[in-house]
Amino acid sequence: MKIETNLKVFPSSSASQTLKEAIVNFNHVATDVLKSCYEFENKYDIESDVYTYWIDTGDLPYHEQGQFIDLKKGILMVLFYNLVKAANYVIYIRNSLILDSSRTLDFIGFIEHFNPNSPLFGDPYPSPEYYPLYSERELEEVGLYQGLENIEQYVHDQVYNG
């Protein structure tokens, strides 16, 4: 509900231009994540206090529904990966501007897959977590976030051609 307020906050004029561009990039990714999350009506379970991302397959034949669901799940996963990557880029730039290393922020981790071998009871086994950052090639040649359309095409190619 606070998206319009939060995404329009820019750093002070004394901040670097690179940091401002990184925040604009993060805002672009965050907007696409929110658009995709609210594409369909989400289901809320009052007992567990959990929202479920619900994908409406509409009038698709039964044999096509699985791929459509995989497509939408894949798009969300890639979007969230890009959101973490964009956030880490903002943190990286912000940390590089801070002279006092005790005031730096930690990067945000990303877990691609849930560990299926976790026990039924007790604490789950830790899943592999890593900290995505933009590569030098992305920063110099490709650019930052490439947009929702590119992600949709990439995931579509993986699901329907892969």
C-alpha positions in Angstrom: 0.0 0.0 0.0 3.0 2.3 0.5 4.5 1.5 -2.9 4.0 5.0 -4.4 5.6 6.6 -1.4 8.5 4.2 -1.0 9.5 4.0 -4.6 9.7 7.8 -5.0 12.2 8.4 -2.3 15.5 9.5 -3.7 18.8 10.1 -2.0 19.9 13.6 -1.1 21.5 15.7 -3.8 24.9 15.1 -2.2 24.7 11.4 -3.1 26.5 10.1 -6.1 24.8 9.9 -9.5 25.6 6.2 -9.6 23.7 5.7 -6.4 20.7 7.6 -7.7 20.7 5.4 -10.9 21.0 2.3 -8.8 17.9 3.3 -6.8 15.9 4.1 -10.0 16.9 0.7 -11.3 15.7 -0.9 -8.0 12.4 1.0 -8.3 11.9 -0.3 -11.8 12.4 -3.9 -10.7 10.2 -3.5 -7.6 7.4 -2.0 -9.8 7.5 -5.0 -12.1 7.6 -7.4 -9.2 4.4 -5.8 -7.8 2.7 -5.8 -11.1 3.4 -9.5 -11.5 2.4 -10.4 -8.0 -1.0 -8.7 -8.4 -1.7 -10.0 -11.9 -4.0 -12.5 -10.3 -6.0 -12.5 -7.2 -4.0 -13.8 -4.2 -5.5 -16.1 -1.7 -5.2 -15.4 2.0 -5.3 -18.2 4.6 -6.4 -16.7 7.9 -5.2 -19.6 10.0 -1.6 -19.6 8.8 -1.5 -15.8 8.1 0.0 -16.6 4.6 -0.9 -15.3 1.2 -0.7 -17.7 -1.7 0.1 -16.6 -5.2 -2.8 -17.9 -7.2 -2.4 -18.4 -10.9 -5.7 -18.4 -12.9 -5.3 -20.7 -15.9 -8.5 -19.5 -17.3 -9.9 -21.6 -20.2 -6.6 -23.3 -21.0 -6.9 -27.0 -21.7 -5.7 -29.2 -18.8 -2.6 -30.4 -20.6 -1.4 -26.7 -21.1 -2.0 -25.5 -17.5 1.2 -26.9 -16.0 3.4 -25.1 -18.5 1.5 -21.9 -18.0 1.9 -22.2 -14.2 5.6 -22.9 -14.7 5.9 -19.8 -16.8 4.3 -17.6 -14.2 6.4 -19.1 -11.4 9.5 -18.8 -13.4 8.8 -15.1 -14.2 8.3 -14.4 -10.5 11.5 -16.2 -9.5 13.6 -14.3 -12.0 11.9 -11.0 -11.0 12.7 -11.7 -7.3 16.3 -12.6 -8.2 16.6 -9.3 -10.1 15.1 -7.5 -7.1 17.8 -8.9 -4.8 20.5 -8.2 -7.4 19.3 -4.6 -7.7 19.1 -4.2 -4.0 22.6 -5.6 -3.6 23.8 -3.1 -6.2 22.4 -0.2 -4.2 24.0 -1.6 -1.0 27.3 -2.1 -2.8 27.4 1.5 -4.0 26.2 2.9 -0.7 28.9 0.9 1.2 31.5 2.2 -1.2 30.6 5.8 -0.2 30.8 5.1 3.5 34.2 5.7 5.0 33.4 4.0 8.4 33.3 0.2 7.7 31.3 -0.4 10.8 28.3 1.4 9.2 28.2 -0.7 6.0 25.2 -2.9 5.2 25.2 -6.6 4.6 24.2 -7.9 1.2 20.9 -9.7 0.7 21.0 -13.4 0.1 19.0 -15.3 -2.5 17.9 -19.0 -2.2 17.0 -20.4 -5.6 15.5 -23.7 -4.5 14.0 -25.0 -1.2 16.0 -27.9 0.2 13.6 -30.9 -0.4 15.6 -33.1 2.1 14.6 -31.1 5.1 13.1 -33.1 8.0 9.4 -33.0 8.6 9.9 -31.8 12.2 12.4 -29.5 13.6 14.5 -26.9 11.8 14.9 -27.3 8.1 18.4 -27.9 6.7 20.0 -24.7 5.4 19.7 -24.1 1.7 22.5 -22.7 -0.4 22.3 -19.0 -0.3 24.3 -16.6 -2.5 24.5 -12.9 -3.0 23.8 -11.9 -6.6 25.5 -8.8 -7.9 25.8 -7.3 -11.4 28.8 -8.5 -13.3 31.3 -6.1 -14.9 29.8 -7.1 -18.3 26.3 -6.2 -17.2 27.5 -2.8 -15.8 29.5 -1.9 -18.9 27.8 -3.5 -21.9 24.3 -4.9 -21.2 23.2 -2.4 -18.5 21.2 -3.0 -15.4 17.7 -4.4 -15.2 16.4 -5.2 -18.8 12.7 -5.0 -18.1 9.7 -7.3 -17.6 9.3 -8.0 -21.3 12.8 -9.5 -21.5 12.3 -11.7 -18.5 8.9 -12.9 -19.8 10.5 -13.8 -23.1 13.5 -15.5 -21.4 11.3 -17.6 -19.1 8.9 -18.4 -22.0 11.8 -19.8 -24.0 12.9 -21.9 -21.1 9.5 -23.3 -20.4 8.1 -23.9 -23.9 11.4 -24.6 -25.8 13.6 -26.0 -23.2 
